[in-house]
């Protein structure tokens, strides 16, 4: 079974695919057409999404392809919650141009 770790952004998704032994077999840094990506999934795939607005809609589409979809609540996912390097707040702050 291939495990697909998906990080959803506003206009694209970053996806890491790992095989049964945990080795990364594919890395997709900027998937803009997520619908086309979902159509490539099948029963040998499991997709992990961070719960946010719209993820239940995406989960239904992923499961309609026969793949397993797992939603993670980041606030309850201890590794992320307790991380000192969580960057979402830093990334969301508008920055001034360097010039």
Secondary structure, 3 states (H helix, E strand, C coil): CEEEEEEECCCCEEEEEECCCCCEEEEEEEECCHHHHHHCCCCCEEEEEECCCCHHHHHHHHHHCCCEEEEECCCCCHHHHCCCCCCHHHHCCCCCCCC
